[in-house]
Amino acid sequence: MDFTVSQTEWGPALIGITICQALYGMTLAQTGFYFLNYPRDSIYTKALILGLFFFDTFHISLLGYVLWGALLEERALTINLRLDVPWQLLISSAITYSVTFVVQVFFLTRVWKVFDRPRLLVSVIASFALVALGAGMTFVIHNLIESATQDKMSNMSGMLALSGSLVCDVTISASLLFYFQRSRGGLKSTDDILYKLTMLTANTGLLNSIVSVVALAVYQSGGNSFKAFPSHFIQSKLHVNCLLATLNARASIQASDIGESESDEQTWPLHPLSIGSGSGDANSSITAS
């Protein structure tokens, strides 16, 4: 492999794993913060966090192993990603698609609760999440069998996975932002909570969407798909950190707006909103699990 090809393939991967390492550090910090501050959350929520942390750790370990072998041991001279994708890289992609799907399902349950079980909306969001997961796994399985990242099947499944995930993230964020806006009722304490939740949802949703758009744009540009490595690598890390940020935000929100609440799993102290209804009652709550 000449230097140009090596640089084109492994350069973006090196950038991606460097960003992943920083995001994994955030995952470590947020996971520790969660277990220190929310010991009374349900066993299901704790199991979810532990599971995501385990796969996030496995993901960064696989990427580190691949990059170590390619750039230090082999010096990128014998590994051509166009012809032979390391299985560790494909497994890390499978983890990315799976973790992203799990986090999207978590936020989908938020939409289900706040909108009082909107079957049509939830069905649409769930469909895009399943499409993204299915297309992503198709990409992984196809390359495990064929080892051809540049063929039509790989490109189509990769683009479909990114598109489905993007639509799912945007729809979830837009739905929650709509709910928070509709729930404003003029009560300062409640409106302050809604403002903080709006900013949290907007920032996390926007970040995920930007990363997905960048990866999708690279795929659709018709250029070298290896340039999409950085955005693809960090997708699972961003989704895990968004989930942890949502759970960990309860401490600051409750401390500043509703006092030292000892509620077991309170996440958003808001009333479920039926589509087309007015503002909600700030006394009821939506739990984290």
Short mmCIF file of the C-alpha atoms (twelve columns), coordinates in Angstrom:
data_MODEL
# 
_entry.id   MODEL 
# 
loop_
_atom_site.group_PDB 
_atom_site.id 
_atom_site.type_symbol 
_atom_site.label_atom_id 
_atom_site.label_alt_id 
_atom_site.label_comp_id 
_atom_site.label_asym_id 
_atom_site.label_seq_id 
_atom_site.Cartn_x 
_atom_site.Cartn_y 
_atom_site.Cartn_z 
_atom_site.pdbx_PDB_model_num 
ATOM 1   C CA . MET A 1   0.000   0.000   0.000  1 
ATOM 2   C CA . ASP A 2   1.456   3.405   -0.891 1 
ATOM 3   C CA . PHE A 3   1.664   6.285   1.558  1 
ATOM 4   C CA . THR A 4   -1.243  8.190   -0.034 1 
ATOM 5   C CA . VAL A 5   -3.675  5.299   0.340  1 
ATOM 6   C CA . SER A 6   -2.479  4.592   3.868  1 
ATOM 7   C CA . GLN A 7   -2.932  8.217   4.887  1 
ATOM 8   C CA . THR A 8   -6.365  8.411   3.238  1 
ATOM 9   C CA . GLU A 9   -7.644  5.320   5.035  1 
ATOM 10  C CA . TRP A 10  -6.047  5.494   8.464  1 
ATOM 11  C CA . GLY A 11  -5.731  9.253   8.934  1 
ATOM 12  C CA . PRO A 12  -9.481  9.782   9.550  1 
ATOM 13  C CA . ALA A 13  -9.561  6.680   11.759 1 
ATOM 14  C CA . LEU A 14  -6.801  8.121   13.942 1 
ATOM 15  C CA . ILE A 15  -8.721  11.396  14.278 1 
ATOM 16  C CA . GLY A 16  -11.878 9.494   15.162 1 
ATOM 17  C CA . ILE A 17  -10.326 7.399   17.907 1 
ATOM 18  C CA . THR A 18  -8.645  10.469  19.406 1 
ATOM 19  C CA . ILE A 19  -12.051 12.138  19.764 1 
ATOM 20  C CA . CYS A 20  -13.490 8.867   21.070 1 
ATOM 21  C CA . GLN A 21  -10.933 8.768   23.859 1 
ATOM 22  C CA . ALA A 22  -11.994 12.217  25.057 1 
ATOM 23  C CA . LEU A 23  -15.671 11.259  24.925 1 
ATOM 24  C CA . TYR A 24  -14.967 8.013   26.755 1 
ATOM 25  C CA . GLY A 25  -13.391 10.057  29.534 1 
ATOM 26  C CA . MET A 26  -16.667 11.976  29.762 1 
ATOM 27  C CA . THR A 27  -18.537 8.670   29.912 1 
ATOM 28  C CA . LEU A 28  -16.376 7.551   32.834 1 
ATOM 29  C CA . ALA A 29  -17.000 10.790  34.714 1 
ATOM 30  C CA . GLN A 30  -20.741 10.829  34.044 1 
ATOM 31  C CA . THR A 31  -21.177 7.163   34.960 1 
ATOM 32  C CA . GLY A 32  -19.400 7.710   38.266 1 
ATOM 33  C CA . PHE A 33  -21.497 10.819  38.932 1 
ATOM 34  C CA . TYR A 34  -24.687 8.898   38.202 1 
ATOM 35  C CA . PHE A 35  -24.018 6.058   40.633 1 
ATOM 36  C CA . LEU A 36  -22.860 8.457   43.358 1 
ATOM 37  C CA . ASN A 37  -25.881 10.737  43.106 1 
ATOM 38  C CA . TYR A 38  -28.748 8.390   42.202 1 
ATOM 39  C CA . PRO A 39  -28.360 5.242   44.327 1 
ATOM 40  C CA . ARG A 40  -32.144 4.903   44.597 1 
ATOM 41  C CA . ASP A 41  -32.841 4.601   40.878 1 
ATOM 42  C CA . SER A 42  -34.383 1.331   39.796 1 
ATOM 43  C CA . ILE A 43  -32.297 -1.752  39.108 1 
ATOM 44  C CA . TYR A 44  -33.388 -1.578  35.460 1 
ATOM 45  C CA . THR A 45  -31.995 1.919   34.995 1 
ATOM 46  C CA . LYS A 46  -28.745 0.956   36.709 1 
ATOM 47  C CA . ALA A 47  -28.475 -2.162  34.554 1 
ATOM 48  C CA . LEU A 48  -28.998 -0.027  31.452 1 
ATOM 49  C CA . ILE A 49  -26.206 2.345   32.467 1 
ATOM 50  C CA . LEU A 50  -23.845 -0.520  33.330 1 
ATOM 51  C CA . GLY A 51  -24.605 -2.254  30.039 1 
ATOM 52  C CA . LEU A 52  -23.979 0.886   28.006 1 
ATOM 53  C CA . PHE A 53  -20.776 1.556   29.934 1 
ATOM 54  C CA . PHE A 54  -19.563 -2.000  29.285 1 
ATOM 55  C CA . PHE A 55  -20.186 -1.813  25.540 1 
ATOM 56  C CA . ASP A 56  -18.737 1.693   25.382 1 
ATOM 57  C CA . THR A 57  -15.572 0.339   27.007 1 
ATOM 58  C CA . PHE A 58  -15.510 -2.647  24.655 1 
ATOM 59  C CA . HIS A 59  -15.975 -0.285  21.709 1 
ATOM 60  C CA . ILE A 60  -13.005 1.940   22.567 1 
ATOM 61  C CA . SER A 61  -10.890 -1.154  23.293 1 
ATOM 62  C CA . LEU A 62  -11.595 -2.607  19.852 1 
ATOM 63  C CA . LEU A 63  -10.759 0.667   18.136 1 
ATOM 64  C CA . GLY A 64  -7.542  0.963   20.113 1 
ATOM 65  C CA . TYR A 65  -6.561  -2.598  19.212 1 
ATOM 66  C CA . VAL A 66  -7.185  -2.020  15.503 1 
ATOM 67  C CA . LEU A 67  -5.295  1.271   15.408 1 
ATOM 68  C CA . TRP A 68  -2.385  -0.166  17.385 1 
ATOM 69  C CA . GLY A 69  -2.074  -3.080  14.999 1 
ATOM 70  C CA . ALA A 70  -2.483  -0.999  11.861 1 
ATOM 71  C CA . LEU A 71  -0.349  2.018   12.673 1 
ATOM 72  C CA . LEU A 72  2.308   0.601   14.988 1 
ATOM 73  C CA . GLU A 73  2.703   -3.115  14.314 1 
ATOM 74  C CA . GLU A 74  1.831   -3.238  10.605 1 
ATOM 75  C CA . ARG A 75  2.458   0.454   9.927  1 
ATOM 76  C CA . ALA A 76  -0.578  0.374   7.633  1 
ATOM 77  C CA . LEU A 77  1.420   -1.474  4.971  1 
ATOM 78  C CA . THR A 78  -0.458  -4.766  4.864  1 
ATOM 79  C CA . ILE A 79  -4.015  -3.761  5.782  1 
ATOM 80  C CA . ASN A 80  -6.085  -2.413  2.896  1 
ATOM 81  C CA . LEU A 81  -9.506  -1.376  4.181  1 
ATOM 82  C CA . ARG A 82  -10.924 -1.456  0.664  1 
ATOM 83  C CA . LEU A 83  -10.306 -5.199  0.472  1 
ATOM 84  C CA . ASP A 84  -9.960  -6.538  3.989  1 
ATOM 85  C CA . VAL A 85  -11.714 -4.825  6.903  1 
ATOM 86  C CA . PRO A 86  -10.464 -6.017  10.319 1 
ATOM 87  C CA . TRP A 87  -13.219 -7.903  12.107 1 
ATOM 88  C CA . GLN A 88  -12.611 -5.808  15.217 1 
ATOM 89  C CA . LEU A 89  -13.551 -2.699  13.253 1 
ATOM 90  C CA . LEU A 90  -16.769 -4.328  12.076 1 
ATOM 91  C CA . ILE A 91  -17.676 -5.463  15.591 1 
ATOM 92  C CA . SER A 92  -17.106 -1.912  16.825 1 
ATOM 93  C CA . SER A 93  -19.533 -0.744  14.132 1 
ATOM 94  C CA . ALA A 94  -22.092 -3.290  15.327 1 
ATOM 95  C CA . ILE A 95  -21.697 -1.910  18.852 1 
ATOM 96  C CA . THR A 96  -22.191 1.626   17.535 1 
ATOM 97  C CA . TYR A 97  -25.451 0.704   15.827 1 
ATOM 98  C CA . SER A 98  -26.700 -1.289  18.826 1 
ATOM 99  C CA . VAL A 99  -25.849 1.337   21.458 1 
ATOM 100 C CA . THR A 100 -27.390 4.079   19.337 1 
ATOM 101 C CA . PHE A 101 -30.577 2.026   19.005 1 
ATOM 102 C CA . VAL A 102 -30.809 1.375   22.764 1 
ATOM 103 C CA . VAL A 103 -30.385 5.073   23.590 1 
ATOM 104 C CA . GLN A 104 -32.972 6.033   20.979 1 
ATOM 105 C CA . VAL A 105 -35.428 3.569   22.514 1 
ATOM 106 C CA . PHE A 106 -34.783 5.125   25.928 1 
ATOM 107 C CA . PHE A 107 -35.681 8.580   24.635 1 
ATOM 108 C CA . LEU A 108 -38.586 7.098   22.715 1 
ATOM 109 C CA . THR A 109 -40.087 6.035   26.053 1 
ATOM 110 C CA . ARG A 110 -39.881 9.711   27.117 1 
ATOM 111 C CA . VAL A 111 -41.944 10.664  24.083 1 
ATOM 112 C CA . TRP A 112 -44.395 7.829   24.842 1 
ATOM 113 C CA . LYS A 113 -44.938 9.110   28.377 1 
ATOM 114 C CA . VAL A 114 -45.055 12.874  27.884 1 
ATOM 115 C CA . PHE A 115 -47.468 12.696  24.949 1 
ATOM 116 C CA . ASP A 116 -49.751 10.199  26.698 1 
ATOM 117 C CA . ARG A 117 -48.985 7.191   24.464 1 
ATOM 118 C CA . PRO A 118 -49.109 8.623   20.918 1 
ATOM 119 C CA . ARG A 119 -49.093 5.396   18.909 1 
ATOM 120 C CA . LEU A 120 -48.595 6.985   15.485 1 
ATOM 121 C CA . LEU A 121 -45.692 9.209   16.519 1 
ATOM 122 C CA . VAL A 122 -43.971 6.432   18.439 1 
ATOM 123 C CA . SER A 123 -44.486 3.994   15.561 1 
ATOM 124 C CA . VAL A 124 -42.858 6.392   13.098 1 
ATOM 125 C CA . ILE A 125 -39.854 7.034   15.346 1 
ATOM 126 C CA . ALA A 126 -39.476 3.339   16.177 1 
ATOM 127 C CA . SER A 127 -39.595 2.469   12.471 1 
ATOM 128 C CA . PHE A 128 -36.680 4.765   11.663 1 
ATOM 129 C CA . ALA A 129 -34.711 3.425   14.636 1 
ATOM 130 C CA . LEU A 130 -35.276 -0.147  13.457 1 
ATOM 131 C CA . VAL A 131 -34.338 0.770   9.889  1 
ATOM 132 C CA . ALA A 132 -31.075 2.290   11.133 1 
ATOM 133 C CA . LEU A 133 -30.298 -0.775  13.242 1 
ATOM 134 C CA . GLY A 134 -31.207 -3.220  10.473 1 
ATOM 135 C CA . ALA A 135 -29.222 -1.374  7.810  1 
ATOM 136 C CA . GLY A 136 -26.243 -1.055  10.136 1 
ATOM 137 C CA . MET A 137 -26.221 -4.755  10.935 1 
ATOM 138 C CA . THR A 138 -26.590 -5.513  7.224  1 
ATOM 139 C CA . PHE A 139 -23.462 -3.443  6.602  1 
ATOM 140 C CA . VAL A 140 -21.561 -5.339  9.302  1 
ATOM 141 C CA . ILE A 141 -22.677 -8.832  8.247  1 
ATOM 142 C CA . HIS A 142 -22.113 -8.125  4.557  1 
ATOM 143 C CA . ASN A 143 -18.545 -6.999  5.201  1 
ATOM 144 C CA . LEU A 144 -17.828 -9.906  7.525  1 
ATOM 145 C CA . ILE A 145 -18.759 -12.196 4.629  1 
ATOM 146 C CA . GLU A 146 -17.587 -10.261 1.574  1 
ATOM 147 C CA . SER A 147 -14.931 -7.863  2.988  1 
ATOM 148 C CA . ALA A 148 -15.789 -5.140  0.494  1 
ATOM 149 C CA . THR A 149 -16.471 -1.735  2.019  1 
ATOM 150 C CA . GLN A 150 -16.735 0.075   -1.311 1 
ATOM 151 C CA . ASP A 151 -19.390 -2.024  -3.062 1 
ATOM 152 C CA . LYS A 152 -23.002 -1.003  -3.663 1 
ATOM 153 C CA . MET A 153 -24.469 -3.011  -0.783 1 
ATOM 154 C CA . SER A 154 -22.068 -1.498  1.745  1 
ATOM 155 C CA . ASN A 155 -22.661 2.048   0.554  1 
ATOM 156 C CA . MET A 156 -26.448 1.686   0.491  1 
ATOM 157 C CA . SER A 157 -26.705 0.053   3.901  1 
ATOM 158 C CA . GLY A 158 -24.287 2.570   5.416  1 
ATOM 159 C CA . MET A 159 -26.222 5.531   4.053  1 
ATOM 160 C CA . LEU A 160 -29.549 4.035   5.121  1 
ATOM 161 C CA . ALA A 161 -28.270 3.454   8.655  1 
ATOM 162 C CA . LEU A 162 -27.072 7.045   8.958  1 
ATOM 163 C CA . SER A 163 -30.262 8.456   7.434  1 
ATOM 164 C CA . GLY A 164 -32.545 6.432   9.697  1 
ATOM 165 C CA . SER A 165 -30.585 7.385   12.797 1 
ATOM 166 C CA . LEU A 166 -30.593 11.059  11.823 1 
ATOM 167 C CA . VAL A 167 -34.354 11.178  11.254 1 
ATOM 168 C CA . CYS A 168 -34.952 9.316   14.519 1 
ATOM 169 C CA . ASP A 169 -32.775 11.700  16.564 1 
ATOM 170 C CA . VAL A 170 -34.275 14.809  14.985 1 
ATOM 171 C CA . THR A 171 -37.855 13.593  15.451 1 
ATOM 172 C CA . ILE A 172 -37.311 12.685  19.100 1 
ATOM 173 C CA . SER A 173 -35.673 16.037  19.862 1 
ATOM 174 C CA . ALA A 174 -38.331 17.996  17.982 1 
ATOM 175 C CA . SER A 175 -41.136 16.131  19.772 1 
ATOM 176 C CA . LEU A 176 -39.685 16.807  23.223 1 
ATOM 177 C CA . LEU A 177 -38.999 20.457  22.402 1 
ATOM 178 C CA . PHE A 178 -42.598 20.827  21.226 1 
ATOM 179 C CA . TYR A 179 -43.826 19.321  24.489 1 
ATOM 180 C CA . PHE A 180 -41.683 21.590  26.651 1 
ATOM 181 C CA . GLN A 181 -42.864 24.647  24.718 1 
ATOM 182 C CA . ARG A 182 -46.533 23.670  24.979 1 
ATOM 183 C CA . SER A 183 -46.208 22.978  28.718 1 
ATOM 184 C CA . ARG A 184 -45.237 26.534  29.629 1 
ATOM 185 C CA . GLY A 185 -47.995 27.942  31.819 1 
ATOM 186 C CA . GLY A 186 -46.606 31.152  33.291 1 
ATOM 187 C CA . LEU A 187 -45.557 29.671  36.646 1 
ATOM 188 C CA . LYS A 188 -41.943 30.776  37.123 1 
ATOM 189 C CA . SER A 189 -40.657 27.659  38.880 1 
ATOM 190 C CA . THR A 190 -42.138 25.349  36.256 1 
ATOM 191 C CA . ASP A 191 -41.052 27.550  33.351 1 
ATOM 192 C CA . ASP A 192 -37.484 27.590  34.701 1 
ATOM 193 C CA . ILE A 193 -37.453 23.790  34.722 1 
ATOM 194 C CA . LEU A 194 -38.879 23.708  31.207 1 
ATOM 195 C CA . TYR A 195 -36.252 26.168  29.994 1 
ATOM 196 C CA . LYS A 196 -33.419 24.031  31.349 1 
ATOM 197 C CA . LEU A 197 -34.900 20.878  29.841 1 
ATOM 198 C CA . THR A 198 -35.390 22.675  26.539 1 
ATOM 199 C CA . MET A 199 -31.751 23.768  26.431 1 
ATOM 200 C CA . LEU A 200 -30.532 20.292  27.412 1 
ATOM 201 C CA . THR A 201 -32.662 18.593  24.753 1 
ATOM 202 C CA . ALA A 202 -31.761 21.132  22.073 1 
ATOM 203 C CA . ASN A 203 -28.025 20.923  22.729 1 
ATOM 204 C CA . THR A 204 -27.801 17.127  22.888 1 
ATOM 205 C CA . GLY A 205 -30.146 16.624  19.948 1 
ATOM 206 C CA . LEU A 206 -28.334 19.209  17.845 1 
ATOM 207 C CA . LEU A 207 -24.938 17.652  18.536 1 
ATOM 208 C CA . ASN A 208 -26.091 14.168  17.531 1 
ATOM 209 C CA . SER A 209 -27.777 15.549  14.424 1 
ATOM 210 C CA . ILE A 210 -24.705 17.490  13.300 1 
ATOM 211 C CA . VAL A 211 -22.494 14.411  13.606 1 
ATOM 212 C CA . SER A 212 -24.993 12.300  11.637 1 
ATOM 213 C CA . VAL A 213 -25.320 14.967  8.938  1 
ATOM 214 C CA . VAL A 214 -21.540 15.183  8.543  1 
ATOM 215 C CA . ALA A 215 -21.202 11.408  8.206  1 
ATOM 216 C CA . LEU A 216 -24.109 11.243  5.769  1 
ATOM 217 C CA . ALA A 217 -22.723 14.098  3.687  1 
ATOM 218 C CA . VAL A 218 -19.380 12.317  3.379  1 
ATOM 219 C CA . TYR A 219 -21.103 9.120   2.248  1 
ATOM 220 C CA . GLN A 220 -23.272 10.929  -0.287 1 
ATOM 221 C CA . SER A 221 -20.420 13.041  -1.639 1 
ATOM 222 C CA . GLY A 222 -19.212 10.075  -3.646 1 
ATOM 223 C CA . GLY A 223 -15.721 10.502  -2.286 1 
ATOM 224 C CA . ASN A 224 -13.740 8.315   0.041  1 
ATOM 225 C CA . SER A 225 -16.083 6.856   2.648  1 
ATOM 226 C CA . PHE A 226 -13.169 6.392   5.049  1 
ATOM 227 C CA . LYS A 227 -13.434 10.112  5.789  1 
ATOM 228 C CA . ALA A 228 -16.655 9.246   7.618  1 
ATOM 229 C CA . PHE A 229 -14.694 7.276   10.232 1 
ATOM 230 C CA . PRO A 230 -14.467 10.094  12.816 1 
ATOM 231 C CA . SER A 231 -18.195 10.854  12.845 1 
ATOM 232 C CA . HIS A 232 -19.103 7.163   12.755 1 
ATOM 233 C CA . PHE A 233 -16.769 6.238   15.605 1 
ATOM 234 C CA . ILE A 234 -18.098 8.894   17.970 1 
ATOM 235 C CA . GLN A 235 -21.817 8.304   17.397 1 
ATOM 236 C CA . SER A 236 -22.217 5.714   20.140 1 
ATOM 237 C CA . LYS A 237 -20.122 7.814   22.543 1 
ATOM 238 C CA . LEU A 238 -22.296 10.858  21.936 1 
ATOM 239 C CA . HIS A 239 -25.532 8.936   22.437 1 
ATOM 240 C CA . VAL A 240 -24.324 7.396   25.701 1 
ATOM 241 C CA . ASN A 241 -23.204 10.777  27.006 1 
ATOM 242 C CA . CYS A 242 -26.509 12.372  26.002 1 
ATOM 243 C CA . LEU A 243 -28.422 9.747   27.980 1 
ATOM 244 C CA . LEU A 244 -26.148 10.172  31.005 1 
ATOM 245 C CA . ALA A 245 -26.399 13.962  30.783 1 
ATOM 246 C CA . THR A 246 -30.192 13.717  30.807 1 
ATOM 247 C CA . LEU A 247 -30.207 11.512  33.899 1 
ATOM 248 C CA . ASN A 248 -27.517 13.489  35.716 1 
ATOM 249 C CA . ALA A 249 -29.224 16.821  35.043 1 
ATOM 250 C CA . ARG A 250 -31.857 15.896  37.626 1 
ATOM 251 C CA . ALA A 251 -29.554 16.875  40.481 1 
ATOM 252 C CA . SER A 252 -29.054 20.482  39.405 1 
ATOM 253 C CA . ILE A 253 -32.645 20.945  38.245 1 
ATOM 254 C CA . GLN A 254 -34.156 19.571  41.431 1 
ATOM 255 C CA . ALA A 255 -31.727 21.452  43.679 1 
ATOM 256 C CA . SER A 256 -32.378 24.824  42.061 1 
ATOM 257 C CA . ASP A 257 -36.068 24.582  41.247 1 
ATOM 258 C CA . ILE A 258 -37.886 22.014  43.347 1 
ATOM 259 C CA . GLY A 259 -35.660 21.683  46.415 1 
ATOM 260 C CA . GLU A 260 -34.028 18.602  47.814 1 
ATOM 261 C CA . SER A 261 -36.512 16.106  46.407 1 
ATOM 262 C CA . GLU A 262 -36.145 12.543  47.654 1 
ATOM 263 C CA . SER A 263 -38.264 11.091  44.850 1 
ATOM 264 C CA . ASP A 264 -36.971 7.662   43.848 1 
ATOM 265 C CA . GLU A 265 -36.528 8.187   40.109 1 
ATOM 266 C CA . GLN A 266 -37.901 11.584  39.196 1 
ATOM 267 C CA . THR A 267 -36.584 12.846  35.900 1 
ATOM 268 C CA . TRP A 268 -38.990 15.420  34.559 1 
ATOM 269 C CA . PRO A 269 -41.614 16.725  37.023 1 
ATOM 270 C CA . LEU A 270 -44.149 17.365  34.300 1 
ATOM 271 C CA . HIS A 271 -47.588 16.196  33.322 1 
ATOM 272 C CA . PRO A 272 -48.190 13.958  30.276 1 
ATOM 273 C CA . LEU A 273 -49.438 16.031  27.367 1 
ATOM 274 C CA . SER A 274 -52.073 14.743  24.996 1 
ATOM 275 C CA . ILE A 275 -51.508 16.002  21.470 1 
ATOM 276 C CA . GLY A 276 -53.620 19.099  21.056 1 
ATOM 277 C CA . SER A 277 -53.992 19.767  24.795 1 
ATOM 278 C CA . GLY A 278 -52.794 22.722  26.831 1 
ATOM 279 C CA . SER A 279 -50.128 23.009  29.482 1 
ATOM 280 C CA . GLY A 280 -49.540 20.371  32.115 1 
ATOM 281 C CA . ASP A 281 -49.501 20.110  35.867 1 
ATOM 282 C CA . ALA A 282 -46.096 20.525  37.424 1 
ATOM 283 C CA . ASN A 283 -46.890 18.233  40.334 1 
ATOM 284 C CA . SER A 284 -46.864 14.925  38.505 1 
ATOM 285 C CA . SER A 285 -43.676 13.264  37.349 1 
ATOM 286 C CA . ILE A 286 -42.175 11.099  34.660 1 
ATOM 287 C CA . THR A 287 -39.737 8.543   35.935 1 
ATOM 288 C CA . ALA A 288 -36.396 7.504   34.534 1 
ATOM 289 C CA . SER A 289 -37.351 3.940   33.886 1 
# 
